[in-house]
Amino acid sequence: MIAKSYEISKKPSFYFKYNLFLLYGENEGLKKEIKFLIAKNKQDAELLSFYENNIISDKEKFYNTIYSASLFTKEKIIIINGASDKIFNEIEEISEKFPVGVCMIIISNILDKKSKLRNFFEKEKQTLCVPCYLDNNRDLEIIARNELRKNNISLSQESVNLLIEKSNSDRNNLKNEIDKIKAFSMNNKNLEIDNIKSLINFSGEYKSDSFVNECLSGNVLEYKKILSELYENTLNQTFFFRIMSNKINRLLNIKKTEKKYNDLDGLLNALKPPIFWKEKPIVKKQLNIWKTSDLKNIISEINKAELLCKKNPQVSKIVFFNFFTRICKKASSYSL
């Protein structure tokens, strides 16, 4: 059975009758929230955790953990991290003779429509499949406003937009930034934009954000300059891919409404949430460079490149920089 993530928060008692959950997708913060809600519902349960490679290397230990009685509690919550179709047979077998008092939460990254694991959890009546897609700006604004309201903190729209931008579409990052604000605001509930910038270590343009912007804008010289600074460091490649994906999706969403306006300036000024004034020229240039079909192709390429980096860590840096450099060169040729 498929359940939307927001439905679980609204009707937890209905969904917590299930004991086999699959949470898949890019939104780590959302998966963490749902996992917490399930665990909270079973407060006295013993919590046990596995990774897929643990199961593959020692299946006997995995089965013993599931079918043996807990020494401390009546119930067990078993979490499987990084799951894929490699352990589909084991999951299918367990589901057929699932023990009483056990709740299993399977955590996966992106699963395509052909995934055996995803199809199984979507179709079976005794299982619950929850897609965890990236939050959009509207979702993040609602989360931010609710958290701030609970603590009687007043922020301008510009400050909230800044928090959303810094979060990189991850509600977990957003809440971490809001926690800093809550700690700082104990004696001051009305914070100015400069306070927020200081609290979240905002420095105008982040290296990662600038790198992706220069890449999509085809600014080869600036791109190479930042690339040379980044190349010597250890990079969170997933973080960069996520920033690229977010910016591409934003451009695609803007292009959907492009025909309603006479010019790009009018379109950009009408966007909600608004784009920061410093970024408007960059977004305008990117919109002029890229066609909708090209942007959709890049989204597909991002997923392939990210998967390739994860499967081949020894050459991931080469794959990573080759991907971004190719995009930058293409943008540069289009902008000539």
Secondary structure, 3 states (H helix, E strand, C coil): CECCHHHHHHCHHHHCCCCEEEEECCCHHHHHHHHHHHHHHCCCCEEEEEEHHHHHHCHHHHHHHHHCCCCCCCCEEEEEECCCHHHHHHHHHHHHCCCCCEEEEEEECCCCCCCHHHHHHHHCCCCEEEECCCCCHHHHHHHHHHHHHHCCCECCHHHHHHHHHHHCCCHHHHHHHHHHHHHHHHHCCECCHHHHHHHCCCCCCCHHHHHHHHHHHCCHHHHHHHHHHHHCCCCCHHHHHHHHHHHHHHHHHHHHCHHHCCCHHHHHHHCCCCCCCCCHHHHHHHHHHCCHHHHHHHHHHHHHHHHHHHHCHHHHHHHHHHHHHHHHHHHHHHHC
